[in-house]
Amino acid sequence: MPSHDEIVRVVGPISDEQAAAIAAAAPSAAELEEAVAWVAGETDVMAGLRRPLSGVVAQIYEILTANEALEDDRDLEVKS
């Protein structure tokens, strides 16, 4: 299981809750880096892998994008 510092070094600034949730998923370094690439939208990297988002990578992706989805919902409520 990666440490909080290892997760933040790869992912960037995130909340302690997000780091703990990622650590609980017990990703390998490669899985963590792949999830970050998905979040960053590095489609050229993802196309080279030719596999769908799944497993631990999908869990991490969900953790990292959950706040974005909430922010998008809030933006829609404010604009309405």
C-alpha positions as CSV (number, residue, x, y, z in Angstrom):
1,M,0.0,0.0,0.0
2,P,1.5,3.4,-1.0
3,S,2.1,6.0,1.7
4,H,0.2,9.3,1.8
5,D,3.4,11.1,0.6
6,E,3.8,8.7,-2.3
7,I,0.2,9.2,-3.4
8,V,0.5,13.0,-3.2
9,R,3.8,12.9,-5.1
10,V,2.1,11.0,-8.0
11,V,-1.4,12.5,-7.9
12,G,-0.7,16.1,-6.8
13,P,-2.5,18.0,-4.1
14,I,-5.5,16.1,-2.8
15,S,-7.4,15.9,0.5
16,D,-6.4,13.6,3.2
17,E,-9.7,11.8,2.7
18,Q,-8.9,11.2,-0.9
19,A,-5.4,10.0,-0.1
20,A,-6.7,7.6,2.5
21,A,-9.3,6.2,0.1
22,I,-6.7,5.7,-2.5
23,A,-4.3,4.0,0.0
24,A,-7.2,1.7,1.0
25,A,-7.5,0.5,-2.6
26,A,-3.9,-0.7,-2.3
27,P,-2.8,0.3,-5.8
28,S,0.5,-0.6,-7.4
29,A,2.6,2.3,-8.6
30,A,1.6,1.5,-12.2
31,E,-2.1,1.5,-11.3
32,L,-1.8,4.8,-9.5
33,E,0.0,6.4,-12.5
34,E,-2.6,5.0,-14.9
35,A,-5.5,6.4,-12.9
36,V,-3.8,9.8,-12.9
37,A,-3.3,9.6,-16.7
38,W,-7.0,8.9,-17.1
39,V,-8.0,11.8,-14.9
40,A,-5.6,14.1,-16.8
41,G,-7.2,13.0,-20.1
42,E,-4.0,11.7,-21.6
43,T,-5.9,9.9,-24.3
44,D,-2.8,9.1,-26.3
45,V,-1.4,7.2,-23.3
46,M,-4.8,5.4,-22.7
47,A,-5.1,4.5,-26.3
48,G,-1.8,2.8,-26.2
49,L,-2.9,0.7,-23.3
50,R,-6.0,-0.4,-25.2
51,R,-7.9,-1.5,-22.2
52,P,-10.9,-0.1,-20.5
53,L,-10.9,1.6,-17.1
54,S,-11.5,-1.1,-14.5
55,G,-10.5,-2.5,-11.1
56,V,-8.3,-0.5,-8.8
57,V,-7.6,2.1,-11.5
58,A,-11.3,2.7,-11.9
59,Q,-11.7,3.1,-8.1
60,I,-8.9,5.7,-8.0
61,Y,-10.4,7.5,-11.0
62,E,-13.7,7.7,-9.2
63,I,-12.1,9.0,-6.0
64,L,-10.2,11.7,-7.9
65,T,-13.1,12.8,-10.0
66,A,-15.8,12.7,-7.4
67,N,-15.3,16.4,-6.4
68,E,-15.3,17.4,-10.0
69,A,-18.7,15.8,-10.5
70,L,-20.0,17.6,-7.4
71,E,-18.7,20.9,-8.6
72,D,-20.3,20.4,-12.0
73,D,-23.6,19.7,-10.3
74,R,-23.3,22.8,-8.1
75,D,-22.5,24.9,-11.2
76,L,-25.7,23.7,-12.9
77,E,-27.8,24.5,-9.8
78,V,-26.3,28.1,-9.6
79,K,-27.0,28.7,-13.3
80,S,-30.6,27.4,-13.1
